[in-house]
Amino acid sequence: KFLLKKGKPAISNLEEYLAETQRFRSNLREVEGLRIFETKTNYMLCELEKANATDLKYHLIHEHGMLIRDCSNFYGLDNHFFRVSAQLPEENDALVAAIRDYLEA
């Protein structure tokens, strides 16, 4: 509300941010064993084919200092689902690499 009242954009360069979101989504889709659901937002729902999202979450926290949203308590989802949102390009790349490493181990 504060930014809207001041006439300031919440995101300084929306086109660039959405382009990074698309790039991030494309990179996640290249990770074997991971399904990414289509969205028009900066966050996306991901499904692990075999791995457990809770285990991935704890691995990412303890080994990489990264946090994902475990969606196992969402209605209709199970422990194969998690959610991520686009960040800076280098942070997105690091997350994709960390997920890939976890799934390949």
N, C-alpha and C positions, 0 to 999 in steps of 0.2 A: 504494500500500500504506500509505503514511504516513497519508493521510486516512482510509482505512478503519479502520486501527488506532486512530485517535483518535476515530472515530465522527463524522467530519465529512464533509459531502457534497462531492464533487469540483466540483459546480456548485451554487452557492447557491440558485438558483431554476430548477429544471429545466423546469417548465411554461413559464415566460417564455422561456427559452432555446429550447425546442422550437417555441414560437409564432413566435419571430423566425426560426428556421430555415425554417419554412413560408412566412413572408412573403418572405424572401430568395429562396426557390425560386420562388415565384409571380412575383416581379419579374424574375428571370432568364428565366422562361418567356415573358415579354412581349418579350424582345429578339429581333428578327427575325434569322434565320440561326443560331439557337442552340437545341439540343435538350437538355433536362434529364431525366435518368433518375430514376425514382422511387426513394426510399430512406427508411429509417426512422432514419437517422443525421443528424448535424449536417454531414456532408460529402456532396457530390454529384458525380456524373460528368456532364460536359457534353460535347456534341459540336458542333463547328462545321460547318455545312453546306458552306461553301466555303473559309473561312480556315484558316490553319495555326496550331496551338496553340503551337508553338515561337516563331513570330513574335509572336503575341499575348503570350506570356510576356515576351519581351524588351521589347516596347512598354510593357507594364504596369510592368516593373521600372524602365526608364529614364525614362519620362514621368510615372509616378505613384507610384513607390516601393512598388508592390504586387507580391506574388508569388502565382502560381498553380502547381499541380503539373501539369506537362506529362506526359501519360500515353502518349506515343508509344512508350515502351519497355516498356509493359505487354503481356503476352501477349494476343494477339487484338485489340489496339487499334492505331491508327495515329496520324499526326500531326494528326488532327482532334479528338482527345480531350484534355481537361484536367479537373482536379478542384479544387474549392474547398470551403471549410468556412465555416460561419456564424461571424460575429464580432459586434461591436457594431452596432446598427442603422445608425449613421452610416458605419461602415466598409463595411458591406454595400451601402448605397446608393451610396457612392463607387465601389465595384467594379463594380456594375451600370452606372453611368453611364460609366465608363471603357471597359468592354467594348462598350457600345452605340456610343460615339464611335468606337472602333477599327473596328467592323464597318460603320459608316456612312461612314467616310472613303474 
